[in-house]
């Protein structure tokens, strides 16, 4: 058996050696500081439960309502809490940019830029404990048929809001998971 023959080398590895490599990989992974966000024995233990301590404020406009509903679904999987310690304030802005112009100056491709700055406020003292911004860029085709075009833009907004809600949920959970 030579090392230049990969199939012979693979056959030579015994299951015990494979187990040893797996154990070594787990030791290395635990030494790098990796800690799961969700679960009961992690640094961020109970991050899901801590999200129940956050009241999600109203967000203006139809897209804001959709984003708020997505956040409510993620923050309160078992129902809304009766009292909260934090308040999440989110604002939402979106711009559309036309791309891929044809000779007659009509666009066949567009890009939707959605930005959502947000703040987590401690309701006991009014202090901002965490502030950040979520941003996403979604591309879509511009369709000449009116109804199909409206649905395409609406779908782009829905995809953008889903990404932003996931980002906000993860960042808030990470922040709250660090709290004692």
C-alpha positions in Angstrom: 0.0 0.0 0.0 1.3 3.4 -0.9 0.1 6.8 0.1 -0.3 7.8 -3.5 -3.1 5.3 -3.8 -6.1 7.0 -2.2 -8.4 4.0 -2.3 -5.9 1.7 -0.6 -5.2 4.4 2.0 -9.0 4.7 2.8 -9.3 1.0 3.1 -6.4 0.9 5.5 -8.1 3.3 8.0 -9.8 1.2 10.6 -13.0 2.2 12.3 -11.1 2.9 15.5 -8.9 5.3 13.7 -11.9 7.0 12.2 -13.4 7.3 15.7 -10.2 8.8 16.9 -10.3 11.5 14.2 -13.9 12.2 15.1 -13.0 12.6 18.8 -10.1 14.9 17.9 -12.4 17.0 15.7 -14.9 17.4 18.6 -12.1 18.4 21.0 -10.8 21.0 18.5 -14.3 22.3 17.9 -15.0 22.7 21.6 -11.7 24.5 22.1 -12.5 27.1 19.4 -15.2 28.7 21.6 -18.2 27.4 19.6 -21.3 27.4 21.8 -24.8 26.7 20.5 -27.3 29.5 20.8 -30.3 27.3 21.5 -30.4 24.5 24.0 -30.2 24.0 27.8 -26.4 23.6 28.3 -25.1 26.4 26.2 -23.7 29.9 26.8 -26.9 31.3 25.4 -29.0 28.9 27.3 -32.7 29.8 27.2 -32.3 32.3 24.4 -35.7 31.3 23.1 -37.3 31.9 26.5 -35.5 35.3 26.9 -37.1 36.4 23.6 -40.4 36.2 25.5 -39.2 39.2 27.6 -39.3 41.5 24.5 -42.3 43.5 23.5 -42.3 44.3 19.7 -43.5 47.8 19.0 -45.6 48.8 16.1 -43.9 49.4 12.7 -45.6 51.8 10.2 -47.0 50.8 6.8 -48.0 47.4 5.4 -44.5 46.0 5.1 -43.9 47.1 8.7 -47.0 45.1 9.8 -45.7 42.1 7.9 -42.3 42.4 9.6 -43.8 42.8 13.0 -46.0 39.7 12.5 -42.9 37.7 11.4 -41.0 38.9 14.5 -44.0 38.0 16.7 -44.1 34.5 15.3 -40.3 34.1 16.1 -40.2 35.7 19.5 -43.4 34.1 20.9 -43.7 30.5 19.7 -45.9 29.6 22.7 -48.0 32.7 22.9 -47.6 36.4 23.9 -46.2 37.2 27.3 -48.2 39.1 29.9 -45.3 41.4 30.9 -42.0 42.1 29.3 -38.7 43.6 30.3 -37.6 45.0 26.9 -39.2 46.8 24.0 -38.0 46.4 20.5 -38.4 49.4 18.2 -37.9 48.9 14.5 -38.1 51.2 11.6 -38.2 50.1 8.0 -37.1 51.7 4.7 -37.0 50.3 1.2 -35.7 51.5 -2.1 -36.0 50.0 -5.6 -33.3 50.3 -8.2 -33.8 49.4 -11.8 -31.1 47.3 -13.4 -30.6 45.7 -16.8 -32.1 48.5 -19.0 -33.2 47.8 -22.5 -32.7 50.1 -25.5 -36.1 51.7 -24.9 -35.1 52.5 -21.3 -37.4 49.9 -19.8 -36.0 47.7 -17.0 -36.0 43.9 -17.1 -34.3 43.4 -13.7 -34.6 45.3 -10.4 -33.1 45.3 -7.0 -34.9 45.9 -3.7 -32.8 47.3 -0.9 -34.5 47.0 2.5 -33.0 48.4 5.7 -34.3 48.0 9.2 -32.5 49.8 12.0 -33.7 48.6 15.4 -33.2 49.3 19.2 -33.7 47.1 22.2 -34.8 49.2 25.1 -34.8 48.2 28.8 -38.3 49.2 30.0 -37.2 49.5 33.6 -34.9 52.5 33.0 -35.4 53.4 29.3 -31.8 52.7 28.4 -30.9 51.3 24.9 -29.2 48.0 25.6 -28.6 47.0 22.0 -28.9 48.8 18.7 -28.1 47.5 15.2 -29.4 47.5 11.7 -30.5 44.6 9.4 -30.2 45.0 5.7 -30.9 42.8 2.7 -30.8 43.2 -1.1 -33.3 41.1 -3.2 -33.3 41.0 -7.0 -36.3 40.3 -9.1 -37.5 40.3 -12.7 -39.6 43.2 -13.9 -42.6 41.8 -15.7 -44.7 43.8 -18.2 -48.0 42.3 -17.2 -49.5 44.4 -14.5 -50.8 41.8 -12.1 -47.8 39.5 -12.5 -45.5 42.5 -11.9 -47.3 43.5 -8.7 -47.0 39.9 -7.4 -43.3 39.8 -8.3 -42.6 43.0 -6.3 -44.7 41.7 -3.4 -42.8 38.4 -3.4 -39.5 40.3 -3.3 -40.7 42.3 -0.3 -41.8 39.1 1.5 -38.4 37.5 0.9 -36.6 40.6 2.2 -38.8 40.8 5.3 -38.3 37.1 6.1 -34.5 37.6 5.9 -34.6 40.7 8.1 -36.8 39.0 10.7 -34.4 36.1 10.9 -31.5 38.4 11.3 -33.1 40.5 14.0 -34.3 37.5 15.9 -30.8 35.9 15.8 -29.0 39.1 16.9 -31.4 39.8 19.7 -31.2 36.2 20.9 -27.4 36.4 20.9 -27.5 39.6 22.9 -30.0 38.3 25.4 -28.1 35.0 25.6 -25.1 36.9 27.0 -27.1 38.5 29.7 -27.0 36.7 33.2 
